[in-house]
């Protein structure tokens, strides 16, 4: 299964940038193989987003600029207001009417948790509510957002696969001499999955400073698949520390993913400690990335396509979740793809807000 083969994936919200990335210049985003532009018509004002293509001569609007609250095309200076309508064609006599087709195709965009979220279809769910980020007792730490040459299902599957920690992360937080997991049960509610598992984790160096522990310690992971490509993992330590990992996987195309990771901590880390936390988590992600970028992006959703064992119960259930989404039938009656491969319907009105 490739992400382009499942229309339902387009109906979720994806984190595509930090809010601070979009100030006074347009920002380009690529999702599901298509290019979009996001801009802020006024400082600190709401965002707007559209297909990154001028209807006149197909120039990339992200190469333009914002002036007078409008997005200006870099090719011929056409201006588009926050509704997506063209309001000025500089080369024309001002008395001439602007053609009704002179508008850009809008997509939904909003902001939450310091991130910009986009949905390029009709949303089936709102932007996910992430509980620790709504709790003032937790500190939000943004860690990384970067494109990986790996598919979104592969990266999400890896997040759910706790048994890889002992081996892939043996040079950071894993312990290959203690690879066993506790028994666990996977709970499923629609497309959401939950499970809790306990295992041994190695704590040394910077990680000792990050956790206040050292040596081989017992760690419990309370993992949750929030949406098909959104993961929440509460890493709970013996001393009560809760290090909550959030991972979002925005499909750039079938072969690459905009991977974003941020964490919530219940120990109020200051700036210096946050730097240490980021350093360890980035090392862990480099270890994952090195391995995942060598794996075929075509993700097998048939549970018989790969070899599974009892310790793979969470990732087996993940395949069933994606399989159910892939099996949905579109209104045209075609399964697994929109008829004619047309773009998904956009919600009217540029920059509509999430509810």
C-alpha positions as CSV (number, residue, x, y, z in Angstrom):
1,X,0.0,0.0,0.0
2,X,1.2,3.5,-1.0
3,X,-0.3,6.6,0.7
4,X,-1.6,7.9,-2.7
5,X,-3.8,4.8,-3.0
6,X,-5.9,5.6,0.1
7,X,-8.1,8.7,-0.3
8,X,-9.1,8.6,3.3
9,X,-5.6,9.7,4.3
10,X,-6.3,13.1,2.7
11,X,-9.1,13.7,5.2
12,X,-6.9,14.1,8.2
13,X,-5.0,17.2,9.5
14,X,-1.2,17.2,9.2
15,X,1.5,19.3,11.0
16,X,3.4,21.0,8.1
17,X,5.5,23.8,9.7
18,X,6.1,25.7,12.9
19,X,3.9,28.8,13.3
20,X,7.1,30.9,13.6
21,X,8.1,29.8,10.1
22,X,5.3,31.8,8.6
23,X,5.7,35.5,9.3
24,X,5.8,37.9,6.4
25,X,6.7,35.6,3.5
26,X,4.8,32.8,1.8
27,X,5.7,29.2,2.8
28,X,5.7,26.2,0.4
29,X,4.3,22.8,1.6
30,X,4.0,19.6,-0.3
31,X,1.4,17.0,0.7
32,X,0.4,13.9,-1.3
33,X,2.5,14.9,-4.2
34,X,0.9,18.3,-4.6
35,X,2.3,21.7,-3.8
36,X,0.6,24.3,-1.6
37,X,1.3,27.8,-0.3
38,X,0.6,29.1,3.1
39,X,0.7,32.8,4.0
40,X,-0.2,35.3,6.7
41,X,-1.9,38.3,5.3
42,X,-1.3,40.4,8.4
43,X,1.3,40.0,11.2
44,X,0.0,37.7,13.9
45,X,-3.2,37.3,11.9
46,X,-4.8,34.0,10.8
47,X,-3.1,31.8,8.1
48,X,-4.5,31.1,4.6
49,X,-3.5,28.3,2.3
50,X,-4.1,27.4,-1.4
51,X,-2.7,25.3,-4.3
52,X,0.7,26.7,-5.1
53,X,-0.1,27.6,-8.6
54,X,-1.2,30.9,-10.2
55,X,-4.2,30.4,-12.5
56,X,-2.7,32.7,-15.1
57,X,0.7,31.1,-16.1
58,X,1.1,28.5,-13.3
59,X,3.9,30.3,-11.4
60,X,4.7,29.1,-7.9
61,X,2.9,31.6,-5.6
62,X,5.3,30.6,-2.8
63,X,8.0,32.6,-4.8
64,X,5.9,35.7,-4.4
65,X,5.3,38.0,-1.5
66,X,2.6,39.5,0.8
67,X,1.6,43.1,0.2
68,X,-1.4,44.9,1.5
69,X,-2.8,41.7,2.9
70,X,-2.7,40.0,-0.5
71,X,-0.5,37.3,-1.9
72,X,1.3,38.6,-4.9
73,X,2.3,36.3,-7.8
74,X,6.0,36.8,-8.7
75,X,5.4,36.4,-12.5
76,X,2.9,39.1,-13.4
77,X,2.0,40.7,-10.1
78,X,-1.5,39.3,-9.8
79,X,-2.9,39.8,-6.3
80,X,-5.1,37.3,-4.4
81,X,-7.0,38.3,-1.3
82,X,-7.7,36.1,1.7
83,X,-10.7,34.5,-0.1
84,X,-8.5,33.3,-2.9
85,X,-10.0,35.8,-5.4
86,X,-7.8,37.8,-7.7
87,X,-8.3,41.5,-6.9
88,X,-5.7,43.1,-9.2
89,X,-4.2,42.3,-12.6
90,X,-1.6,45.1,-13.0
91,X,-1.2,44.8,-16.8
92,X,-5.0,45.3,-17.4
93,X,-6.9,48.5,-17.7
94,X,-8.4,49.0,-14.2
95,X,-11.9,49.4,-15.7
96,X,-11.8,45.9,-17.1
97,X,-13.5,43.2,-14.9
98,X,-11.4,40.5,-13.4
99,X,-12.3,37.1,-14.9
100,X,-14.2,34.9,-12.4
101,X,-11.8,32.0,-13.0
102,X,-9.0,34.2,-11.6
103,X,-8.9,32.6,-8.2
104,X,-6.7,30.1,-6.3
105,X,-8.0,26.8,-5.0
106,X,-8.1,26.9,-1.2
107,X,-7.3,24.3,1.5
108,X,-7.9,24.2,5.2
109,X,-5.2,25.5,7.5
110,X,-5.1,26.3,11.2
111,X,-2.6,26.6,14.1
112,X,-2.3,24.6,17.4
113,X,0.5,23.8,19.8
114,X,2.9,26.1,17.9
115,X,2.4,24.1,14.7
116,X,0.7,24.8,11.4
117,X,-1.8,22.1,10.4
118,X,-3.3,21.5,7.0
119,X,-6.1,19.3,5.6
120,X,-6.3,18.9,1.8
121,X,-9.6,17.0,1.8
122,X,-12.9,17.2,3.8
123,X,-11.9,16.5,7.4
124,X,-13.3,13.4,9.0
125,X,-11.8,14.4,12.4
126,X,-10.5,17.7,13.9
127,X,-6.9,18.5,14.6
128,X,-6.0,16.0,17.3
129,X,-6.3,17.2,20.9
130,X,-3.1,16.2,22.7
131,X,-3.9,16.0,26.5
132,X,-0.5,16.9,28.0
133,X,-0.3,20.0,25.8
134,X,-3.5,21.2,27.3
135,X,-2.2,20.7,30.8
136,X,-0.2,23.6,32.4
137,X,1.8,21.1,34.5
138,X,3.6,20.0,31.3
139,X,6.3,21.9,29.3
140,X,6.2,21.7,25.5
141,X,9.5,21.2,23.8
142,X,9.7,21.3,20.0
143,X,12.5,19.0,18.7
144,X,12.6,18.6,15.0
145,X,10.6,18.8,11.7
146,X,12.3,17.5,8.6
147,X,11.7,15.4,5.5
148,X,12.7,11.8,5.7
149,X,13.0,9.5,2.6
150,X,10.6,7.0,4.2
151,X,6.9,6.5,3.9
152,X,4.5,7.8,6.6
153,X,3.1,4.3,7.4
154,X,6.7,2.9,7.9
155,X,7.6,5.7,10.3
156,X,4.3,5.3,12.2
157,X,4.7,1.5,12.4
158,X,8.2,2.0,13.8
159,X,6.8,4.3,16.5
160,X,4.4,1.6,17.6
161,X,7.0,-1.1,17.5
162,X,8.6,-0.9,21.0
163,X,10.6,-4.2,20.5
164,X,13.0,-2.4,18.1
165,X,14.3,-0.1,20.9
166,X,16.7,-2.6,22.3
167,X,18.4,-3.0,19.0
168,X,18.1,0.1,16.8
169,X,18.8,2.3,19.9
170,X,21.4,0.2,21.6
171,X,23.9,3.1,21.3
172,X,21.4,5.6,22.9
173,X,18.5,4.4,25.1
174,X,18.1,0.7,24.3
175,X,19.6,-2.3,26.0
176,X,20.3,-5.3,23.7
177,X,20.9,-7.5,26.7
178,X,17.4,-7.0,27.9
179,X,15.2,-7.2,24.7
180,X,12.1,-8.8,26.4
181,X,8.8,-6.9,26.7
182,X,6.2,-7.4,29.3
183,X,2.9,-8.9,28.2
184,X,0.4,-6.4,26.9
185,X,-3.0,-6.1,25.3
186,X,-3.8,-3.8,22.3
187,X,-7.1,-1.9,22.6
188,X,-8.8,-0.6,19.5
189,X,-11.5,2.1,19.2
190,X,-12.1,2.9,15.5
191,X,-8.8,4.0,14.1
192,X,-7.3,4.6,17.6
193,X,-5.0,2.0,19.2
194,X,-3.7,1.9,22.8
195,X,-1.4,-0.4,24.7
196,X,1.1,-0.3,27.6
197,X,4.3,-2.2,27.8
198,X,7.2,-2.3,30.3
199,X,10.8,-3.1,29.4
200,X,14.4,-2.3,30.4
201,X,16.0,1.0,29.2
202,X,19.6,2.1,29.4
203,X,20.2,5.4,31.1
204,X,23.7,7.0,30.9
205,X,25.5,10.2,29.9
206,X,23.1,13.0,28.9
207,X,20.1,10.8,29.4
208,X,21.0,10.4,33.1
209,X,20.9,14.2,33.4
210,X,17.6,14.3,31.5
211,X,15.9,11.7,33.7
212,X,17.6,11.8,37.1
213,X,18.3,8.1,36.9
214,X,21.3,6.0,35.8
215,X,22.0,2.4,34.7
216,X,19.5,-0.1,33.5
217,X,16.0,1.1,34.6
218,X,12.5,-0.1,34.1
219,X,10.5,2.0,31.7
220,X,6.9,1.8,30.8
221,X,5.5,3.1,27.4
222,X,1.9,4.0,27.2
223,X,1.5,4.2,23.4
224,X,-1.4,5.5,21.4
225,X,-2.2,5.8,17.7
226,X,-4.1,9.0,17.8
227,X,-4.7,9.2,14.0
228,X,-3.3,7.0,11.2
229,X,-0.1,9.1,11.1
230,X,-0.1,10.7,14.6
231,X,1.5,8.9,17.5
232,X,1.6,9.6,21.3
233,X,3.9,7.8,23.6
234,X,4.1,8.4,27.3
235,X,7.5,7.2,28.6
236,X,7.1,6.7,32.3
237,X,10.1,6.2,34.5
238,X,10.5,4.8,38.0
239,X,10.9,8.2,39.6
240,X,7.6,9.5,38.2
241,X,9.1,11.4,35.3
242,X,6.8,11.4,32.3
243,X,8.4,12.1,28.9
244,X,5.6,12.3,26.4
245,X,6.6,11.8,22.8
246,X,4.4,13.2,20.0
247,X,5.2,12.2,16.4
248,X,3.3,13.4,13.3
249,X,3.9,12.1,9.9
250,X,2.8,14.3,6.9
251,X,3.0,12.4,3.6
252,X,5.0,14.5,1.2
253,X,4.4,11.7,-1.4
254,X,4.6,8.0,-1.5
255,X,8.3,7.9,-0.7
256,X,8.9,10.8,1.6
257,X,7.4,12.2,4.8
258,X,7.6,15.5,6.7
259,X,8.4,14.1,10.2
260,X,7.7,16.2,13.2
261,X,8.5,15.4,16.8
262,X,7.8,17.3,20.0
263,X,7.6,16.3,23.6
264,X,5.8,17.3,26.8
265,X,7.6,16.9,30.2
266,X,6.2,17.0,33.7
267,X,9.5,18.1,35.3
268,X,9.5,21.7,34.1
269,X,12.9,21.6,32.3
270,X,14.7,25.0,31.8
271,X,16.3,26.0,28.6
272,X,19.6,24.2,29.4
273,X,17.8,20.9,30.2
274,X,15.6,21.2,27.2
275,X,18.7,21.3,25.0
276,X,19.9,18.1,26.6
277,X,16.5,16.4,26.1
278,X,16.5,17.5,22.4
279,X,20.1,16.2,21.9
280,X,19.2,12.7,23.1
281,X,15.9,12.5,21.2
282,X,17.6,13.7,18.0
283,X,20.2,10.9,18.3
284,X,17.4,8.4,18.7
285,X,15.6,9.8,15.6
286,X,18.8,9.7,13.6
287,X,19.1,6.0,14.5
288,X,15.5,5.4,13.3
289,X,15.9,7.4,10.2
290,X,19.0,5.6,9.1
291,X,17.2,2.3,9.2
292,X,13.8,3.4,7.9
293,X,15.1,5.2,4.8
294,X,16.4,1.8,3.5
295,X,13.0,0.1,3.8
296,X,10.6,-0.3,0.9
297,X,7.9,2.5,1.2
298,X,5.2,0.2,0.0
299,X,3.6,-0.8,3.3
300,X,2.0,-4.3,3.4
301,X,-1.4,-4.0,5.0
302,X,-2.2,-7.7,4.6
303,X,-1.3,-9.4,7.9
304,X,0.0,-12.4,6.0
305,X,2.5,-10.5,3.8
306,X,5.2,-10.3,6.5
307,X,6.3,-12.6,9.3
308,X,4.8,-11.6,12.7
309,X,5.3,-12.9,16.2
310,X,3.4,-12.4,19.5
311,X,5.5,-9.3,20.3
312,X,4.1,-7.6,17.1
313,X,0.5,-7.4,18.2
314,X,0.4,-3.6,18.1
315,X,1.8,-3.3,14.6
316,X,-0.4,-6.2,13.3
317,X,-3.4,-4.2,14.5
318,X,-2.0,-1.0,12.8
319,X,-2.1,-2.9,9.5
320,X,-5.7,-3.7,10.1
321,X,-6.5,0.0,10.8
322,X,-4.9,1.0,7.5
323,X,-6.5,-1.9,5.7
324,X,-9.9,-0.8,6.8
325,X,-9.3,2.7,5.6
326,X,-7.9,1.4,2.3
327,X,-11.0,-0.7,1.8
328,X,-13.4,2.2,2.1
329,X,-15.5,2.8,-1.0
330,X,-15.6,6.3,-2.6
331,X,-18.9,7.9,-3.6
332,X,-18.2,6.9,-7.2
333,X,-18.1,3.3,-6.2
334,X,-14.3,2.9,-6.8
335,X,-12.5,1.2,-3.9
336,X,-9.1,2.6,-2.8
337,X,-9.0,5.5,-5.2
338,X,-11.0,8.5,-6.4
339,X,-12.5,8.1,-9.8
340,X,-10.3,9.7,-12.5
341,X,-7.5,10.5,-9.9
342,X,-9.0,14.0,-9.5
343,X,-7.9,16.3,-6.7
344,X,-9.9,16.0,-3.5
345,X,-12.6,18.6,-2.9
346,X,-11.5,21.7,-1.1
347,X,-13.6,23.4,1.5
348,X,-14.8,26.8,0.3
349,X,-13.2,29.9,1.7
350,X,-9.5,30.3,2.1
351,X,-8.0,29.6,5.5
352,X,-11.1,28.1,7.1
353,X,-10.6,27.5,10.7
354,X,-10.9,24.1,12.5
355,X,-13.9,23.6,14.7
